[in-house]
Amino acid sequence: MSRLVKRSMWGGALAATAAGILAVTNVGKDEGLRLKAYRDLVNVPTACFGETLGIKMGMTFTKAQCDELLLKRLDEFAGKVEHCVKKPMSDRTLVAFTSMAYNVGSGGFCGSTTVRLYNAGQFAEACRAMGYWNKAGGRVIPGLTARRARETAMCLEGLK
């Protein structure tokens, strides 16, 4: 269980933490809630708030199922972020990194320049390196550029 979920459970507001992550990182806005599986920009079957794990074309979901799936996956990705980021980080930085990892995958995130720089103590540079991940299918995607700008800003706020 990730630090974000543990904190929210202590406060009795697990759903509020997920809502906070959604509000700040705009996961739902970026991906949009899609109750029926679709193919994303690079032809990967996707559903709900951008979920790809186990998604097959023709699948359908309820909003409640999508919310539950997102919460579970955010906890999973936050745990992976905590595993590969070796330096202490604020909750804001953890949320920004979790949002990025949810979008690019934990392998992509953990192998990124962002993680390498953060673990080397170059915190601001690490946050700014998040902006490199704004492409899909080899082309710059305005929505990804906007998402990375929000994540970068949150990461930098977490350094203060």
Residue, then its C-alpha position, 0 to 999 in steps of 0.5 A: m500500500s502506498r504512502l498516499v493511500k495509507r495517509s488517506m486511510w488514517g484520515g478515513a478519506l481514501a476516496a477523497t485522496a483519489a479525488g484530490i489526485l484527479a483534481v490536481t493532476n487532471v487524470g480524468k480530464d486528460e483521458g476523459l471517462r470512457l465506459k466502453a473500450y477504445r483504441d488510444l492514439v497508439n492503438v492500445p485498447t483503453a477504458c475508463f480514465g486511461e486504463t490499459l491493463g487487461i483491457k480488450m475491445g468490446m469491454t464496458f464498465t460502470k462509473a463505479q467500476c472505473d473509479e474503483l479501478l483508478l483508485k487501485r491503480l493509483d495506489e499501485f503506481a504510487g507504490k512503484v514510484e516510492h520504490c524507484v525514487k530513492k530520495p525523500m519526496s513531498d506528497r505533492t511531488l509523489v502525486a505528480f510522479t504518480s500521475m506521470a507513472y500512471n500515464v507512461g507506465s512504471g517501467g518508463f517512469c522508473g527508467s526516466t531522466t526524471v527519476r535519475l535526476y531526482n535520485a541524484g539530488q537534482f530535484a528541480e531539474a528532475c521536475r522539469a524533465m517530466g516535460y520530455w514525455n509529451k509524445a505519442g506515436g512519435r509526435v508531440i500531443p498538446g494534451l500530453t504537453a499540458r498534462r506534463a506542465r501541470e505535473t511539473a508545476m506540482c512537482l516544483e511546488g512540492l520542492k518548496 
